[in-house]
Amino acid sequence: MKKILLIATGGTIASKATEEGLSPKISSEELLSYVPKAREFCTIDAIQVLNIDSTNIQPEYWLTIVKAIKDNYADYDGFVVSHGTDTMAYSAAALSYLIQNSPKPIVITGAQKPIDMDVTDARTNLFDSLLYACHPNAHGVCLVFDGDVIAGTRARKVRSKSYNAFESINFPALATIHDGRVIQYINNGATSSYPAFYENIHPSVFLLKLVPGLSPNVLSAIAEQYDAIVIESYGVGGIPNDSKRDFLAEIDRLVGMGKIIVMTTQVMNEGSDMQVYAVGRVAKERHGLIEAFDMTTEALVTKLMWIMGQTDNPQTIKSMFYTTINHDIMFQG
């Protein structure tokens, strides 16, 4: 039987009711007690590295999870990280960049209801994650939720309460799990015998969502504290250059300061294409701005944090951004 390590971090799956609302209280060992049948196909150990609501997840906590996996990598065949759902997509993406080309599976899961409730998705999600971690073709970082296996860079929480909370954005699910069976759709095979672990991350990334009426002066204020700005534009992407609110002039100044500007879209599916409209093409050709294309916002933000932890050279940052990692981008600009 394969040997799996459960790494617990808290979240709804491990929560109990308190006077203030749900709060993580259930230990890693107690989580396992709710899925006894999993021990029929694997041996499982458990450790607790955090016990927090995932709203409180910060980049330094991703490094805590990475260290736990690295320290135990040689002793286990796979890893399952139990996590809160609210920032799970960010953590799945971050781990995809901080642990690359793992021949062993690193599965992230959680639940919309605590595991000790009579009616809950937690026991199924945890069982399915352990099952997938034992699958012979499983490798790399992925998210398992409501029967779907999603690449770590492609997951997004799209429903706040329903059990089918996550979807794979602009990329098919890797596999599905139904009635104890794994149906694998995509299997590229592991590309190395040991993963590349990264321990440096630079979280100085700001996400700005454009709304009508927004002043371009906000860019200068952001640039005082952040090294990179991700701009979520409309549709296929563009920069407002109306005479009353000309963002291009501000972007000129920020690029001259060495700030990293990345363009993406507020639209969840199909991605950006700044070449379509003049408002996008002029902005991109004027500065050679990085464009996210079909990447999720969660992936591009965490990828920038990882890249800037390795280099501050703008050209190297751009080259690394367009290098595909764990299925994160189909179009390299």
LOPA-83512 format. One record per atom (N, C-alpha, C, CB): residue in one letter; x, y negated, z negated. Coordinates in steps of 0.02 Angstrom, whole numbers, plus 50000, padded with zeros to 5 digits. Glycine has a CB too. Example, Ala and Ser with C-alpha at 12.3 -4.5 7.8 and 13.67 -1.06 7.14 Angstrom:
<recs>
A506605028449610;A506155022549610;A506605016549610;A505655022449548;S506425011249646;S506845005349643;S506454999849606;S507045003049714;
</recs>
This chain:
<recs>
M500425006050000;M500005000050000;M500434993750000;M499535000049939;K500184988650032;K500544982350032;K500484978749965;K500294977850088;K500984974649952;K501014971049889;K500884963649903;K501704972049854;I500364960949871;I500144954149884;I500204949949820;I499414954049910;L500414943649829;L500434939049772;L499894933749780;L501134935649767;L499454933249729;L498954927949726;L499254921949690;L498304930449691;I499234916249722;I499484909949693;I498884905449682;I500034906549739;A498704904449619;A498104900549603;A498274893249590;A497754903549542;T497854888849616;T497964881649607;T497354878049578;T498154878449673;G496824881649564;G496214878549538;G495674878249590;G496364871549512;G495314872549593;G494784871749642;G494114874449619;G494974874949706;T493614873649661;T492934876049644;T492924883449630;T492454874449701;I493294887349667;I493294894649657;I493464896549586;I493794897949705;A493854892349552;A494084893849484;A493754889249432;A494834893149479;S493184886249450;S492874881349405;S492334884349361;S492584875749446;K492234880949305;K491684882349260;K491304875849247;K491934885549194;A490674876549227;A490264870649213;A490484867449147;A489524872549211;T490554860949147;T490694857149086;T490194851349082;T491444854449085;E490204847649027;E489744841949020;E489884836649073;E489804838948951;E490494836249097;E490674831249148;E490584833849219;E491384829049138;G490404840249227;G490344843249293;G490824849049300;G490484838049347;L490844852049359;L491284857749371;L492014855749363;L491164860749440;S492404860149330;S493114858749319;S493484865449319;S493224854849252;P494084865749350;P494454872049353;P494644874549284;P495084871149395;K494424880649269;K494564883649203;K494764890949208;K493944882949158;I494624894149265;I494724901349272;I495434902749294;I494214904349324;S495754907549261;S496454909249275;S496524913549337;S496774912749214;S497134914249360;S497264918449418;S497084925749405;S498004917849438;E497244928249346;E497084935149330;E496334936249326;E497404937149263;E495974931249300;E495254931849296;E494944931849366;E494954926249254;L495224927849411;L494974927949481;L495004934949509;L495394923149524;L495564938349498;L495644945149526;L495144950049496;L496354947549514;S494924948749435;S494454953449403;S493784953749440;S494334951449330;Y493644948749481;Y493014948649518;Y493054952249585;Y492804941549530;V493644954649605;V493714958249668;V494094964849655;V494094953949722;P493834969149611;P494204975249593;P494324979949652;P493824979049540;K493874979849703;K493954984349759;K494564982749802;K493334984249802;A494824976749795;A495414974849834;A496014979149816;A495574967549824;R496014981749754;R496574985849732;R496554992849764;R496564986549656;E496034994249802;E496005000549839;E496455000449900;E495295002149859;F496624994449926;F497044994149985;F497684990149975;F496654991050042;C497784987249915;C498414983649902;C498534983149827;C498404976649935;T499164982149810;T499324980349741;T499394972849737;T499984983949716;I499154969849683;I499114962549679;I499394960049613;I498384960249687;D499834955249618;D500044951349560;D499774944349567;D500834951349553;A499764940649511;A499474933949513;A499884929149471;A498744934049489;I499964923049496;I500284917749458;I499864911449463;I501014916549483;Q499934907149414;Q499564900849412;Q500074895149418;Q499144900149347;V500074891549474;V500554885949482;V500224879149469;V500864886049552;L499564878849478;L499174872749464;L498494875049440;L499124868049527;N498124870549408;N497424872049393;N497044865449395;N497354875549323;I496964862849456;I496684856149465;I496134856149517;I497234851349486;D495714851049514;D495244849649568;D495654847649629;D494724844149548;S495484850049687;S495914848649745;S495884841349766;S495704853049804;T495414837449741;T495424830249752;T496084827249726;T494824826849718;N496374830549676;N496994828049645;N497624830849678;N496994829849572;I497554834649732;I498144837249767;I498554831549795;I497944842149823;Q499214831849786;Q499684826949812;Q500244830649848;Q499964822449754;P500624827149891;P501164830449928;P501654834249884;P501534825449969;E501814831649826;E502284835149782;E502014841949759;E502444830849721;Y501344842649757;Y501064849149739;Y501144854249796;Y500324848349721;W501154851849858;W501284856449913;W501984859549904;W501234852749982;L502454855549882;L503134858149871;L503144863149814;L503614852349856;T502704862249765;T502654867149710;T502424873849737;T502164864649656;I501924873749782;I501674879949812;I502214883149855;I501034878549854;V502554879049894;V503094881549938;V503634884949896;V503394875849980;K503824881949841;K504334884849798;K504114891649770;K504504880149740;A503484892149751;A503224898449724;A503264903949777;A502494897649700;I503104902249840;I503134907149894;I503864908949909;I502794904449957;K504294903949913;K504994905249928;K505324909549874;K505374898649934;D505184907949811;D505494911649755;D505274918949754;D505314908349689;N504684920449781;N504404927249779;N504384930549847;N503714927049749;Y504664927349898;Y504564929649966;Y504824936849977;Y504904924950014;A505394938349949;A505704944849961;A505324950649928;A506414944849937;D504914949049877;D504604954249836;D503904956049857;D504594952049766;Y503614952349905;Y502914953549923;Y502834953949999;Y502464948049894;D502294957250020;D502144958050091;D501694952450117;D501814964750104;G501384948850072;G500934943450093;G500734939250033;G500314946150127;F500454933350047;F500284928649995;F499584925850007;F500804922949991;V499204925149953;V498544921949956;V498554916049907;V497964927049939;V498394910149932;V498364904149891;V497634902249882;V498774898249924;S497394902449820;S496714900149806;S496734892649792;S496394904049746;H496264888949821;H496324881749825;H495624878649828;H496754879649888;G495564872449806;G494944868849815;G494824867149887;G494944862549773;T494184866449906;T494024865549977;T494114858450003;T493314867649989;D494094853449959;D494074846549982;D494714844450019;D493954841949924;T495284846849996;T495914845150030;T496254851450058;T496384841649982;M495874856750064;M496174863050087;M496454862550157;M495654868550085;A496124858850202;A496374858150270;A497034854450271;A495864854450314;Y497114849450228;Y497754845950224;Y498304850650198;Y497694839850178;S498144854550147;S498644859050119;S498824864650168;S498384862150054;A498324867250204;A498474872450254;A498934869750308;A497814875050286;A498804863550330;A499234860450381;A499934859150352;A498924853950406;A499964856450292;A500604854850262;A501034861150254;A500514851550193;L500734866650230;L501114872850223;L501344875550290;L500684878050187;S500964874050343;S501164876250410;S501824873050432;S500624874650461;Y501944866950408;Y502564863450425;Y503124864750376;Y502434855950429;L502944865950313;L503444866950262;L503684874250260;L503164864950194;I503294878850288;I503484885950293;I503344888050365;I503094890550241;Q503844888150407;Q503754889450478;Q503994896350498;Q504104884150520;N503614899450545;N503804905850575;N503854911450523;N504464905150612;S503394911650477;S503404916950427;S503154923450457;S502974914950366;P503544928850453;P503304935350477;P502794938450430;P503894940050487;K502734935650370;K502244937850321;K501664932850319;K502564938750251;P501054935250306;P500484930650304;P500464926450240;P499844934650310;I500284920050249;I500164915550195;I499454912950205;I500694909550193;V498994915550165;V498274914550175;V498004909750122;V497894921250173;I497654904650143;I497364899750098;I496604900750098;I497544892450118;T496314900850039;T495594901850035;T495314898149974;T495414909250031;G494664898049970;G494314894749914;G493574896449919;G494434887049914;A493164892049892;A492444893549892;A492044887149880;A492274898749838;Q491414887549899;Q490954881949887;Q490604882649820;Q490444881649942;K490634888649791;K490344889849724;K490854893649682;K489664893849730;P490854892449616;P491324895949572;P491234903549575;P491244893649500;I491784907049563;I491784914349570;I491364917849517;I492484916949568;D491234914549460;D490844917749406;D490094916749413;D491074915249339;M489864913349465;M489154912449476;M488844918849506;M489014906549522;D488204919849492;D487864925749519;D487824925449595;D487154926449489;V487684919549622;V487664918549694;V488244914049714;V486974915449717;T488714916849750;T489324913249767;T489654916149829;T489814913249708;D490024912049864;D490424914349920;D491134916149899;D490444909149974;A491304914849836;A491994915549812;A492254922649816;A492044912949742;R491854927449794;R492104934349792;R492234936949863;R491604938849755;T491784935249910;T491894937449979;T492514934150009;T491274935750022;N492594927749998;N493174924250027;N493834926849999;N493114916750015;L493854928049934;L494464930549904;L494614937649928;L494414930449827;F494104941849930;F494194948749954;F494434948750027;F493534952749948;D494104944750069;D494294944450140;D495014941950149;D493804939850179;S495214937250107;S495894934550112;S496414939850094;S495974928450067;L496274943650042;L496734949050023;L496754954350078;L496514952149956;L496164955750107;L496124960650161;L496534958350221;L495394961850182;Y496454952050240;Y496824949550298;Y497574949250284;Y496574942650317;A497764947750222;A498474947550205;A498804954350212;A498554945050133;C498404959650214;C498664966450223;C498634968750295;C498274971250179;H498344964750339;H498274966850409;H498964967150442;H497804962150447;P499094972250482;P499764973050512;P499964967450559;P499804979550548;N499474963950589;N499634958550635;N499624951650603;N499154958650693;A499464951250539;A499414944750506;A500104941950492;A499014945350442;H500194935550507;H500814932050492;H500694924550494;H501384934150541;G501154920750466;G501094913550468;G500564910950421;G500934911250538;V500444904350424;V499974901050379;V499294900650412;V500224893950361;C498784902950376;C498104902550402;C497614901250344;C497914909050439;L497004899650362;L496464898550314;L495924903750327;L496184891250319;V495694907050275;V495154911950281;V494554909350242;V495374918950255;F493984908850277;F493384906150244;F492774908350283;F493424898350240;D492284911050247;D491644913150277;D491754917750337;D491234907050297;G492234922150332;G492354927050384;G492774924750442;G491714929250410;D492984918450443;D493404915850497;D494134915350474;D493144909050520;V494594917150519;V495304916250507;V495534910650554;V495714922950520;I495754905150525;I495914899050562;I496644897350554;I495464893150539;A496974895550609;A497674893350604;A497714887450555;A497954891350674;G498244887350515;G498294882350463;G498264875150487;G498924883250426;T498464873950550;T498454867150577;T497804865350612;T499024866350625;R497334869950615;R496724868850654;R496094868550612;R496654874050706;A496154869250547;A495564869650504;A495324862550485;A495724873650441;R494684861850480;R494384855750453;R493744857450416;R494244850550511;K493654854150359;K493034854950322;K492504850750356;K493114853050247;V491974853950381;V491464850450420;V490784850450385;V491404853550489;R490724854150330;R490104854150292;R490284853650218;R489664860550306;S489924849550181;S490114848250112;S489824853350063;S489884841350092;K489294856950082;K488964861550035;K488884868650062;K488294858750016;S488794869450126;S488644876050154;S489244880650150;S488414875450227;Y489104887150152;Y489644892150148;Y490094891950210;Y489344899150139;N489804890350268;N490214889950329;N490514882950334;N489784891650392;A490914881250284;A491154874350276;A491704872450325;A491414873450206;F492084877450350;F492664875850392;F492574878250463;F493294879050362;E492864874350509;E492884876350579;E493584875550606;E492384872150620;S493724879250659;S494354878550695;S494254873350749;S494604885350725;I494634867950747;I494534862250791;I494984862650852;I494654855650754;N494684862350911;N495044862250976;N495494868350986;N495454855950981;F495334873750952;F495724879950959;F495294885650932;F496414879450921;P495304891450964;P494884897050940;P495124899850873;P494864902550991;A494664902950837;A494854906450775;A495334912150793;A494224909150738;L495804913450747;L496284918750759;L495964925650753;L496864918150710;A495474926150707;A495154932650695;A494504931350656;A495624937450655;T494094936550652;T493514936450609;T493534942550564;T492854936150650;I493194942050507;I493174947550460;I492434948950445;I493574945950394;H492234955050456;H491524956850446;H491474963950420;H491124956150513;D491114964750364;D491014971350334;D491674975050323;D490554975550379;G492174971550300;G492804974750284;G493234976350344;G492684980950247;R493064973650403;R493454974850464;R493734968250490;R493034978250518;V494364968450510;V494684962650540;V494674963450616;V495414961750514;I494394958550650;I494384958550723;I494854952950746;I493654957550752;Q495434954850772;Q495954950050790;Q495844947650862;Q496664953250782;Y495814941050870;Y495724938050936;Y496384935650966;Y495234932350933;I496804932750924;I497434929850947;I498004932650906;I497424922150942;N498494935450939;N499074938250904;N499704936950945;N498984945850890;N500054931650926;N500674929950962;N501274933950938;N500814922650956;G501204937050880;G501754940750851;G502224936150813;G502134944450905;A502524938650761;A503004934750722;A503624933350763;A503194938450656;T503904927350755;T504464925250797;T505134925550760;T504354918250822;S505134927550698;S505754927850660;S505684933050605;S505944920950630;S506244934850575;S506244939750521;S506204936350453;S506854944150524;Y506314929750452;Y506274925950389;Y506074918850405;Y506964926150350;P505624915850365;P505374909150382;P505884903650369;P504754907750344;A505754897950399;A506124891850383;A505734888150329;A506234887250446;F506034887350271;F505734883650216;F506004876550215;F505854887150148;Y505564871650203;Y505774864650199;Y505584861950130;Y505444860450256;E506024857950103;E505924855350035;E505874847750033;E506474857649990;N505924844450091;N505884837250093;N505264834950130;N506514834250126;I504914830150101;I504314827350132;I504294819950116;I503664831150108;H504084816050164;H504054808650155;H503334806550165;H504544804950206;P502954805550111;P502234804450116;P502024797350133;P501914806450054;S502474793250160;S502314786250174;S501924785550240;S502954782050177;V501324788450241;V500904788450301;V500214785650282;V500834795750331;F499984780850320;F499324777850308;F498864779450366;F499384770150299;L498244781450350;L497744782950401;L497244777250403;L497384789650385;L497204773850461;L496764768150471;L496214769850520;L497164761950495;K495604769350498;K495024770750541;K494764764050568;K494464774650502;L494774763350633;L494514757150663;L493754756650656;L494714756850737;V493524750650639;V492804749150639;V492724742250670;V492504749350566;P492184741050704;P492074734350733;P492114728950679;P491394734050769;G492484723650693;G492564718250646;G493194718450605;G491994718050601;L493574724050609;L494184724750571;L494704719650595;L494454731950576;S495034716350548;S495544711450566;S496204714950579;S495614706250511;P496564713050633;P497224715950646;P497734714250592;P497474713550713;N497584709250551;N498044707350497;N498134713050447;N497794701150462;V497664717750447;V497714723350400;V498344727450414;V497094727750404;L498574727550477;L499164731450495;L499784728850458;L499274731250570;S499844722350454;S500424719450419;S500414721250346;S500444711850428;A499824721050316;A499764722750245;A499954730050233;A499054721350220;I499734734450278;I499894741550271;I500644742650280;I499494745650323;A500934739150328;A501644740150344;A502104738250286;A501834736250406;E501854734250240;E502264732350182;E502404738350137;E501914726850143;Q501964743450139;Q502024749050094;Q502124755750128;Q501424749450050;Y501994756150194;Y502024762550228;Y502474762250289;Y501324764750249;D502804767950303;D503264768350360;D502924770650424;D503834772950344;A502354773850418;A501994776350476;A501254774750468;A502094784050487;I500934772950524;I500214771450523;I499884775650577;I500084763850534;V499394779550558;V498984783350605;V498344779450616;V498834790650578;I498214777750678;I497614773850694;I497094778450726;I497784767950743;E496534779150691;E495974782950718;E495544778150759;E495544786250660;S495604778750825;S495244774250869;S494584777550891;S495674772550931;Y494244774250937;Y493604776750962;Y493714781251023;Y493134770750979;G493244785851034;G493234789851095;G493894792951112;G493014785551152;V494114792051174;V494754795051195;V495354790851174;V494754795851271;G495224785051142;G495774781251113;G495934774751147;G496374785451111;G496004769551108;G496194763051135;G496314758251078;G495654760351183;I496644752551094;I496784747451044;I496374741151061;I497544745851041;P495974738651014;P495604732451028;P496084726751045;P495164730550967;N495954723451100;N496364717651119;N495934711651138;N496824719451178;D495344711351107;D494904705651115;D495264699251092;D494244706651076;S495094693651122;S495444687351105;S495354685451032;S495194681751149;K494814687751001;K494704686050930;K495084690750883;K493954686250914;R495194696750906;R495534701650863;R496014705750907;R495014706250826;D496604703250917;D497094706450961;D497584710750920;D497484701051001;F497454717250920;F497874721750882;F498554722750915;F497524728450874;L498594721650980;L499224723051015;L499794718550989;L499134722051090;A499634712450974;A500154707850949;A500444710450883;A499874700750940;E500004712950840;E500234715650776;E500644722050786;E499644716950730;I500424726250833;I500794732350847;I501474730750875;I500404736850896;D501514725450917;D502164723150942;D502644722050884;D502084716750984;R502394718450834;R502824716550778;R503024722650737;R502464711550733;L502554727250725;L502704733150684;L503194737850719;L502054736950668;V503104738750784;V503574743050821;V504274739950819;V503334743950895;G504304733350824;G504944729950820;G505274730850752;G504854722750834;M504874731950700;M505134733250633;M505344740450623;M504604731350581;G505204744750673;G505384751750667;G504834756050636;G505994752450627;K504234753350629;K503684757250603;K503444762350655;K503104752650581;I503214768050631;I502964773350675;I502204772550681;I503144780450647;I501964771950743;I501244771250756;I501014777250795;I501094764650795;V500494780550770;V500214786450804;V499474785050818;V500304792950760;M499264786450879;M498564785450898;M498204792150899;M498524782150967;T497594792150871;T497164797950875;T496454795550884;T497234802450810;T495974800050881;T495274798350891;T494864800150831;T495004801850953;Q494324796350820;Q493854797850767;Q493404803750786;Q493424791750751;V493394805450850;V492954810850874;V493274817550858;V492824810150950;M492894822050827;M493184828250801;M493414832950857;M492674831750758;N493034833450911;N493194838350963;N493444835151027;N492574842550978;E493874838751062;E494134837351129;E494724832651131;E493594834551171;G494864828951078;G495484825251074;G495494818651111;G496034829351099;S496084815551110;S496174808951141;S496484809551211;S496624804451096;D496404804051249;D496734803451314;D496774796051329;D496344807451371;M497314792851308;M497374785651312;M497484783051383;M497934783251269;Q497574787551431;Q497674785551500;Q497024783851536;Q498034790951538;V496454785451505;V495814784651540;V495604777351548;V495264788451503;Y495634773551494;Y495394766651494;Y495984761851486;Y494874765551439;A495894755851513;A496424750751508;A496614749251436;A496204744451544;V496124749151391;V496264747551320;V496724752751289;V495614747051280;G496744758751317;G497194763851291;G497844764051330;G496864770651295;R497794763751397;R498394764351439;R498884758651427;R498194764551513;V498634752551422;V499074746851411;V499444747551345;V498674740251412;A499084749451292;A499394750151226;A499934755651226;A498874751751174;K499784761151259;K500264766751259;K500874765251301;K499924773051283;E500764762551361;E501334761351406;E501764755551382;E501074759951476;R501464750951346;R501834745151321;R502344747151269;R501364739951293;H502174752151228;H502614754051173;H502794761451172;H502284752251108;G502504765451217;G502634772651214;G502394775651149;G503374774051222;L501804773351126;L501544775651062;L501454783251062;L500874772151046;I501554786251004;I501414793450997;I500654794350999;I501704796250930;E500444799351037;E499734800951042;E499604807951017;E499484800151115;A499074808750978;A498944815250945;A498604820250990;A498514814150884;F498284817951044;F497934822451091;F497434826851054;F498434826751130;D497524833451053;D497024838051025;D497164839850952;D496984844251066;M497644836750920;M497804838350851;M497264835950803;M498484835250831;T497174839450748;T496734837050695;T497094831550657;T496524842850648;T496694827250626;T496984821950585;T497384824850527;T496434817350558;E497124830250498;E497484833350442;E498174835850463;E497064839250413;A498204838750522;A498844841250546;A499324835650564;A498744845750607;L499084830550598;L499554825350620;L499824821350561;L499224820650670;V499404820150510;V499634816550451;V500174820450414;V499044815050404;T500044826850402;T500534830850365;T501154832350407;T500214837450341;K501064832850473;K501644833850516;K502114827850514;K501434835250589;L501824821850515;L502224815750508;L502604815750442;L501784809550514;M502264817550388;M502584817650323;M503184822450323;M502084819750268;W503084828250354;W503624833150358;W504194830550402;W503364839950386;I504034827950460;I504554825550506;I504964819950474;I504244823050572;M504624815150443;M504974809550413;M505384811650352;M504484804050394;G505234817550326;G505664820350273;G506314823150300;G505294825750236;Q506354823950367;Q506954826750398;Q507354821450435;Q506754832350446;T507024816150461;T507384811150501;T507004804550499;T507464813650574;D507374799050511;D507054792550519;D507184789650588;D507294787750465;N507444793650633;N507574791450701;N506934791750742;N508124795850734;P506704785950769;P506054785850805;P506004790750863;P505934778950831;Q506534791550902;Q506514796150959;Q506494803350937;Q507124794951004;T506864804950883;T506844811750856;T506164813250827;T507394812650803;I505874808250793;I505204809050766;I504704810750821;I504974802750728;K504744807050877;K504284808250932;K504394815150963;K504384802850986;S505014817150971;S505164823751000;S504894829350955;S505914824551010;M505004828650889;M504774833750842;M504014833950839;M505054832450772;F503704828050845;F502974827750843;F502664831750899;F502734820550846;Y502964831550959;Y502684834951016;Y502924842251023;Y502864831251078;T503274844750972;T503474851750971;T502924855850937;T504154852750934;T502644860650972;T502084864550945;T502304868850886;T501774868851000;I501934868450832;I502054872450772;I501384875350750;I502374868150714;N501364881950744;N500754885450721;N500124883150759;N500664884350646;H500174882650825;H499614881050869;H499344873950859;H499054885950857;D499754869250834;D499474862750814;D499324858050871;D499934859450767;I499664858850928;I499544854250984;I499624858151050;I500034848150982;M499134857551092;M499154861151156;M499464856951211;M498454863151177;F499414850251203;F499684845751254;F500274842151224;F499154840751279;Q500864842851254;Q501454839251231;Q501564833251277;Q502084843851230;G501544827251247;G501564821151287;G502254819751315;G501354815251246;
</recs>
